[in-house]
């Protein structure tokens, strides 16, 4: 009894200690990993190798406030919060980014009802089967197109069509397998997520999972459409090619963004390839998101995966194919344009729309006006719920709202659980954004670009 009282006394003294977010941020490595959740600070260093979700996600989260990351990645677990309590060392007195209002019950009910759906139907929310057969299908089509394009005697039209098809298949790999893997939602362990995610992202398409984790998981999913926090939104007041947030400085060129931005979406893949190096790796920043220290082994892996991708996409066709090096580069550029356009159009209609809101669009306040889950719904746009073809071609991004509420759930469950979320939204009077077709969602995106670009001009007139 005396020993237990002594331990309680030690824990009480430790939990009463206060830290700033800057102090927490210093503990951002595998050797010393601290996080804050709902105002409390936890030293989870000893838990890294025991974490059922693997060590990578704790290393990614180290040194940050992960309140909503923790909640949305353990939506059906009662054990996770109990385990976390064991590592409490104090409280946090400040925050790096704005905080949300506490959940009033909306998200709790969403989690309870979706969790009940999986339990009642005896389903695992990370079941990989639906993703694996799609993976096999996409890879078969992708490498068939690659073989015809570079290693078969045929005409220009067939080659061009194969280059387009190859680029689209690259995009489908990313929005299906890689996207689920980056959210730990395909398969049952870190081994699944690393193998599927990195084979698709780093080797087959030449992207970078580390950059994507910081941009997408840490930044975009937690601070959706919040300028200064979401890497997908313009970070600076001045200098961006898009005018989509009222806090930005308007320029006359923005009057035409509804015309020039869609035409530039095809350059996304090339832009990201450069940013992966210049931002994440070189400057240790991905937009406003800090990148934790990168060990030497990760640098070696980064260059090896880059070299491997270039070897199979460029060197192999140049040395063993039927085309000249110039022709190979030309068709590779076509692939990149198709890859970038497919991704960009799918991403943009989901959040940059007349239907979506931009929290803190006038001013970045210390506290965001709204609950995290409610704002995820209001800043997301769904479309074409009744079309399995659209769901396949978009990697279920047409169920964007459910994806943002439950990122750790496999995308192949979204059609089934979306009606549950619609029901909860109706009960809580939370508007749910949905367009019947992709064309209507795209029209809302273009309209938003036009209206934002021309609103200042209208005020002048």
Secondary structure, 3 states (H helix, E strand, C coil): CHHHHHHHHHHHHHHCCEECHHHHHCCECCCCEEEEECCEEEECHHHHHHCCCCHHHHHHHCCEECHHHHHHHCCCCCHHHHHHHCCEEEEECCCCCCEEECCCCHHHHHHHHHHHHHHHCCCCCCCCHHHHHHHHHHHHHHHHHHHHHHHCCCCHHHHHHHHHHHHHHHHHHHHHHHHHHHCCCCCCCHHHHHHHHHHHHHHHCCCCHHHHHHHHHHHHCCCCCCCCCCCCCCCCCCCCCCCCCCCCCCCHHHHHHHHHHHHHHHHHHHHHHHHHHHHHHCCCEECCEECCCCCHHHHHHHHHHHHHHHHHHHHHHHHHCCCCHHHHHHHHHHHHHHHHHHHHHHHHHHHCCCCCCCCCCCCCCCEEEEEHHHHHHHCCCEECCCCHHHHHHCCCHHHHHHHHHCCCCCHHHHHHHHHHHHHHHHHCCCCCCEECCHHHHHHHHHHHHHHHHHHHHHHHC
